[in-house]
Structures are given as C-alpha cells and as structure tokens.
Amino acid sequence: MSALSVHADPAAPLSVFLVEDDPVVRHGSEQALALADLPVQSFADAESALNALVVAPSARSVGVVISDVRLPGRDGLSLMTELRQRDPDLPVILVTGHGDVAMAVEAMREGAYDFIEKPFSSDRLVDSARRALDKRALILENRRLKERLADQDNHPLAGLIGQSPAMQQVRRLLEAVAPTDVDVLINGETGAGKEVVARALHAASGRKGPFVALNCGALPESVFESEIFGHEAGAFTGAGKRRIGKIEFAQGGTLFLDEIESMPLALQVKLLRVLQERVVERLGGNTLFPVDCRVVAASKADLKAESDAGRFRADLYYRLNVVTLDLAPLRERREDIPLLMAHFCRQAAQRYGRPVPAPSPEQLARWQAYDWPGNVRELKNIADRVVLGLETPLPAAAAPHAMTAAAAPALPPAAPGESLAARLDAVEKACIEAALKECGGQVARAAERLQLPKKTLYDKLHRHGIDPERFRS
C-alpha cells in the first residue's frame, strides 16, 4: 500500500490527528495542543479520521495520530493496524482510561509510538505529541531526499526491463498515454508483469493520488460490491459504519483492476457507469460522488471471446478497449531473459546479503531454452534460488527449435570481478555464434533456431560485431 505522506508538502506544518469520542476530553486535548502551537484536527470516530487521511488533502501533512482505544465502531487498536499498513512509519499514540497494562504492552509490540493512560496531564500529551512530530519530520525529510535521488537516477519506466521489440513497443505506448487520462486495458498471461506495467504507467502519469490495486478474482462475490464501490452505514447486515470503496480511495490516482474477467456480471454494469460518468454511488446510498482516477484493467483471458460467449459484458469490453496493451509472454521475448535474470539476481543478492553469482554456461543455455510457463514471476523465483544456491533443474520444456545441448557454447570461466550483466552479454554473443555455426552462417535459420525475429538478430549481430560470413560452410 502507498504511504499516506508520499506527497507531503515540505512547507506545510505537520498536524496532529486526534480521535476521541468523549467531547469533553476531545475539547480539552485540542486546547492543550493548540496552546503548544501544534496544529490539530479532531474526530469523534475512527472512520471519520480514516476518511480524512485517505481522501482529504490534509493527509499530506499528517504528523501523528493520537487515538483513544475505546471508540464506537472500529477501536483504536484496529485503527492503528490499518494506519501502519498504509504507512509503517506514521507514529500512533494510543490513549486508554482502563489502565490495561497487557493492552499497553501489546500495542507497543504492534508498533504504537506511545501509550497514555487517562487521566493525563496536558504536559504529558504535548510532550508525547511533540516528540512524535519531530520523529515524523525526520522520516519525511529522508523520504524526500530519497525521492529526489530516485528522480535523478531513474526514469518512471526504468522498471520495465528488456530491450526486445515487444518491450520497446510497451514503452512507446506508455510514454504516449501516460500524460492523458485515458483508461487502459492490459492483456497478458499470468506472471507476465501486468501489474508492473500498470505501476510504471501510474509513475509516468504524474498523478499525485495513490496506486490502488484490486484483484477481482480474489474477492468473494458477496463482498465485491462493498469493496470496490463502498457502502453506507446500515446498507446490509453488519454494515455498522460507512466504508470508502477502492474507487474513491484511488481519487487523484490510478485504480488497477487485475483479472477483470472475474468481475461478476451484475457489477460490470455499475463499473461501466463509473467509467462513463465518472461518479460512484456507494452501496445503500443515494449520493453520487465525483471520482478522478484512471482505471487500468488487466486480463489473462481474451475479453472479446469472453464477451462473445456471454461471460463478459460487451459494452464494458468496448469501453475498456480504447487503449489496449498486449504484454508478450517471456517465451516470445527470449532476448530479454539475460537482462531480467541479471536484474533479479542483483536484487536478490542485495536482499539476502549474498554475492551476485556468475551463471555457468549450462545454466544460461537452460534459461534460454526453457519456455517459462510462469513468465517473469517464475524467472524471478529462479533468480532467488540461484542467489541462495538452491536452484533446482528446470522441467524439460525446451522450445521446438531451441539450440541443442550439444551446440551450447563452451565458455571460459568468468573473469575476476566480471559483472553478471557482462557475463550474460558474453554468453549471448557465444550462443549467437554457436547458432550461426550450426546453421552454416544463414541468419534466417539461426533466428529460427534462437526463436528471435530476424531484425532483432541483425541488431544483435551489429551490437556484438559478429559477421555471419565467418560461419558460411
């Protein structure tokens, strides 16, 4: 989940969010904080505070949340848990009048910044709030420094690894549509990286709101409507409090609907209305709320075929099908495998505190020949196991025209200090030369053997300085 303060205004003073249902205590606490020159916003229940935190612009300047434990509806512990899920660094101070030592210990273990027992003095409240605000200010300053460094070093689309024609086309399309508000449909197999592409689109869009992801296939139909559209108090049995749905939560940002083919047909009508009119109506309510969010839908199924078969609404399909991005499976862009493996191995080595391994020729030949039914997700898991020294043999799923094991190049040991990327580059050159030798220097046959488009192979021949005539028989 995205942090509540990612877009915090450095010039805005950090404020205290006070959640207290007792009006006398709330008023007294407000006065104490205000007299100490600490900006404060107060709420009578957790839901009101959450709505302000995730929807209102005031979320950008939140510094600390002070909440009573005993609240109507959602209690203070539950509020703290949700806040820390959204931003683990947000200080939360809990207040109780019950002197529950066990509760205090548990709250501190779960990450509460401080625990105050009623009755408390104004000095105790102000001191705890001021220390929490100082800590928050340091955290936000560190975040801003990291963001500035990241902005200097990384393009929003830098996370899309690969130089294959398919990936170049993805980048061109994202660069073209990112600044617009148009909704996007991403088609691709499981594990191909649909959410990675959606996040890159959001990052390149410049939208200030959050990226909100929802897997339509993971929600029971009974809670789906409430989860995406929200509900009013009393909308159904158990709906004691108003709930903000994912569409409203994505205000100003991007709503990513994965596996949209799994969305119940009855709710597809409501989503179509949101897309057409840009308003949302909560379950059990009569008020229309304007929404400003880009919708990015993803499907592993052919939605046209699904709509023809009556399993997906045709009108919703055509509404989503304005800008379509087809994400190629990994087996159709094998030239990206070395770059992806190098990238994921570097990440895994940093995560596990291990050295970046130099793959053997046999490993590289297997990776290039394997069909990767789990796509990039499967490759990333293999990279983790390689770094940990736990790699297991891949299933024998080589492509029909892949290079035979006998033709795999024999490579010298890696040079001292040679990077994984350089090693993979050398292996790619050796594989191409071996294929040309096996095919008598015929580029078309070698491209078929390597499962590469001819243009891509010619580009690689030029980049590696390989002359096919050397291999003519």
N, C-alpha and C positions, 0 to 999 in steps of 0.2 A: 504494500500500500504506500501511497505517496505521503511524504511528511506534510504536516499542517503548515510548516513555516518555510517551505521551499522558496516561496516568492516574497518573503518578508521584506518590507521596505526598511532599509538601513536607517532612514531618517525618522521613522515612526517610533514613538516610545513604546516599550513593551508594557502590556497591561496585565492586570490580574483578572482572571475569570473566577468569580465567586458563585458557588452553587450551594444554597441554603434555603430550606423550605420554611424555617421559622422566620417570620417577617421582622421580629424584634432583633434577633441575633444577626440577621442579614443587614439590617439598617445600621446596627452598631459596628459591624465589621466594615461596612462601606465607609463609614465616617472615619474609623481608625486608619484605614488605608489611604483615604483621601487626604487626611491631615498630614500623613507622612509623604505626601506628593507622589503617591503611587496610583496611576490610572487604574480604575476598577470598573468592571461590568458585572452585574449580578443577575442571577437566575434562580427561579424557585424550584426547578427540577432539572434532572439530567438531560432529558430530551431537548429542552429549550437551549441548554448550553451546547449540546452537540450540533443542533441545527445552526446555531450562530458560528460554531467553529468550522463546519464543513461547507457552509453556504455563503455566509456573510463575509464582506471584505475584512472584518475585524479579525478573522482567522490569521491574517498576515502579520498581526502584531501581538499575538498571544505569547505571554512570557511564562505564566504559571497558572495552574488550575488549583483552586482551593475548594474542596467539596466535603460537605457533611456525608458521613457514611449512611445514616438512616434518612432516606429520601422516599417520597411517594413514587411508586413505579420502579424504575431502574435505580439500584442503590449506588453509593459512591464507589464501592469496590468494582462493580460492573463497569461503571463509567471510566474508572482508571484503566481497566483492562483494555477497553476499546480505544481510549486515547493513546495508550502505549503501543497498541498495534499499529496505529496510524503514524505515530512519531515516538519512537522509543526514548528519545532524549527530552521529551516535554516533562518538566517537573510537575508532579501532582502531590499536593499536600492534603491529607485526609483529616477530618475532624469528627470526633465522636463524643457523646455525652454519657457513654455507658462504661467507660473505664475498662474496656475489654483488652487485657494485655495480650492474649493469644491472637486476637484480631490484629493488634498493632504489629506484632512480630510477623504475622503472615503478610500483612500489607507491605511492610518494609522488605520482606523477602521477594515479593512480587514486583518491587521496583518503586514503591512510594518514596518521594523525596523526604517527607517528614510526616509526623503523626501528632496531632494536637488534641488534648483532652479538654472537654468543657467542664467547668467554666475556665476560660483562658483570659489572660490579660491582653490589652491592646499591644503592649510591647512584644509579647511572645508572638502574636500573629504577624506584626510588622517585621520583626527580625527574621522570621522564617521566610516570609514572602520576599524580603529584600535579598536574602542570600540565594534564594531560588532564581530570582530575576538576574542577579549577577552571573550565576552559572549559565542561565539561558542565553544571555548576551554573548558570552564567550563561545558557546556552541554555535550560535548563528553566525558569528564572525568567522569562525573556522569553516563553516559551510560555504559562506560567500567566497572565501579565499580559494577553496577547492573548486567551486563552480567557475571562478574566473580562470583558474589554471586549466580546467577541463575545456572551457570555451576557446582558450588559446590553442590547445593541442588537438582537440577532437572536433571534427565535423559531425553534425547531428546524425549523418548517415554512416559514420565510420564503423558502427557496429555491424553493418551488413558486409560480412567477409566474403570475398570472392571476386574474381576478375573474368568469369565466364560471360559470354554474350547474354545469357539469361539474367545474371545478376546486374550487369551493366544496364539492361533494359529496365529492371526493377528500380534502380537508382534514378534513371532518367524520368520515369513515370512519377516517382515520389517527389522529385525536385519540382516537377511541373504542377502537381496538385497540392503540395503541402501548404502553400500560402493561401489557398482557397478554402471555402467552407464545404466543398462537395463531399458527400458521403462516398465510401469506398468499399468494394466487395473484394475480398482476397480468397482465391481458390488455391487449395494445395493439400497434399497428403498429410496425415498425422506426422508430426515431428519435423515438418519441412521448414518451420520457422515463421509461421503466420503471425504469432504474437510479437516476435522480434521485429518484423516488418511494420506492424501496427504501432509499436512503440517508437520506431525510428520516424514514422510519419508524424506522430504526435510531437516528437522532439524537434523536427524540422518545421513544424507548423508555426511555432512561436506562441501557441496558445498557453495562457497563464493558468488555466484550470488544471485539474488532475487528470491522469490517465486511469480510467476505471475499467477493469476487465471483469467480464461475467461469462462463465462457461454455461451455455444454455443446456448442454447435455448432462450437467452435473446437478441440476436442480430438480427436485420432485415437482410435478405439475401443481400440487396443492399449494406450494409457497412461491411459485414462479411469479405470479402477478404481483404479489406484495413486494417481492424482492426487486423487481425491475421498475414498477410504477409507484410503489409506496402505498401506504394506506392511512386512513384517518382512524382516530380512536373509536372503537366500537364497530368497525367495519365488519368484523366477524368475531366469533367466539375466541377469546384470548387476546384480541387486539386492544389492550388497555391503553396504549399510547400511540400517538402519531408516529409513523415511520417514513423517513425520506428514502425514496427508491433510488436505484442506481442511475436512472436518467437525470434526476435532479442533482444527485451527488456529483455528476460529471459536468455541472454547469461551468461554462467557460473552457472546458477541456475536451477530452475525447472519450467516447464510450465504445469499448471493444466487446462485441458480441461474438464469442467463439462458438463453433458448432451451431450456427443459427438454424441449420436444417432440423435441429432437435426441438426448436421452439414450438409449443403447442399451437395448433391451427387457430384455436379460438382467440389466442393472444396476438397472433400475427396481425389481426385487424387493428388492434389498439396501437401496435408499433407502427403500422402504416400511417395511422392518423398523426402520430408524433412526428414522423418523417415529413409528412406533407404540410402540417400546420404549425409545427414547432411549438406545440403546447402539450402538457401532460396533465392528466386528471388522476388523482390518487384513488385507490380502491375505497369505495364508501363515501367519496366526496363529490361535491358539485362544482368546485372551483377549478378553472383552467389556469395552470401556471406556465408562463412562457419559459422555454428552455433554449439555451445556446450551447449546443455541444455537437461536435462532429461524430457521426456514427460510422464505425468501421466494423463491418461484419465479415466473418470468416467461415468457410465451409470446406469440409473434406469431401462432400458429395457434389454431384452435378445438380445444381439447383434448377436448371432448365428441365432436366429429366425428372427431378422430383416434382416440379410443378405440373409437368405433363401427366404424371402419374397420380396427381391429386394429393400428394403428400406435402406440398408446399404451395402457398397461395401465389398464383401467377402475378397478381397485381403488386404484391410485395417484392417478388423477384425482379420485375421490371423497374420498380422504384429503386432497388438496390443496385441494379445493373447499369448505373450511369458510368461509373469508372470501375473497371474490373482489372484486377492484377492477378495473373496466373503465376504462381510460385512453382518453379520446376522442382521435381524431386532430385535428390542428390545423385542418383544414378544417371541422370541426364545432364549433369554438370560436374563430371568427374574431375575436370581440371581444377576445381575449387577444393578438392579433398586435401591436397598438401597444405594450402593456406589455412583451412579450417582446423586441421589437426595441429598445426604449429600454434595457432591462436589458442585453442583449448588446452594444449599441453602447457603453454606458458601460464594460463590462468590457473590450472590445476596445481602446477608446481608452486606458484605463489600461495595458493590456498592451503596446501598441505605442508609447506616448508620443505619441499624436495627439490633437487636439481632438475633442470629441464633435460629429459633423456634424448639421446640421439638414436633414432629408429634404425633397425637393421634393414638391409635390402629386402629380406624376406617379409618383414612387416609391411614395408611400403608397397611391395608387389601385391600382398593380400588386400591392403586397403584400397588400392586402385582397382582390383578385380572384383571386389565384393559389391553386391547390389544395394546394400544399406536399406533394407525394408523399413527400418525405423528412422531413416533420414538423418538430419543433422543432430537430433536428440540422441540417436544411437551412437553416432560418431563421438559426441561429447562424452558419453559414458565410457566409451572405449579409451578416449584420451585420459580420463581419470584413472582408469585401471592401468594404463601404460605408465603413468607417472608413479603410481603406487607399486608398480612391479607385479601387478596381479592380472595382466592381460591373459584372457583365455582364447583358444582358437576360434576364429570366425567360422560360421557354417559354410559349407562348400556351395556358395551361391554365385559363382563367377558368371559374368555375362557371356553370351554365346561366342562373341568374337574377341573376348579379352585375351591378353597376351598369355601364352602358355608358361607354365612354371619353368620349363627348360629354357625359354627365351628371356626370362627375367635377367636383368643386368647384374653382373657381379661387380660390386663396388668395393673400393678400398675402405679401410676403417676411417671413421670421422677424424678430421684434423683436430689437434688440441685447440680448445676454445671456439670451435666452429659452432655457430648457432643452429638451432633446429630449422629455422627458415632457410638458411643457406644449404643445409644438408638436404632438405626436401627439394630445393631448387636443383641441386646436383643430381638427385635421383630422378627427377622429372626429365632432365636432359638425357640421362642414361637410358631411361625407359623409351623415350622417343627414338634414340639412336638404335636401340635393340629392335624396335618395331620396324624401322626403316631397313635394317639389315635383313630381318626375317622376310620383308616384303620386297626385297630387291630394289630399294630406293623409290618405290612407287608411293607417292604421297597419299593418293586416294585410298589405296589398300591399307596403308599404315593408319590413316584416320579412322577407317572402319574397324581395324584391329584395336585401336585405342579408344574407340567409341567417342570420337571428337568430331565436331564439324570441320570440314576441310579448311575453312577460313581461320578457325581457331588454331588448327595445327600449323598453318602457314605463319600465323602471328608468333607462335612459339618457336618455330624454326628460325625466324628472324631474330627473336629475342635471345635465343641461345647460340646464334651464329652457326647453325647446322646447315650444311649443304647436302641435299638429298642425292646429288650426283655421286658423292663419295660411295654410296651404297648400291649403285647400279650394278646388277650382275651381268 
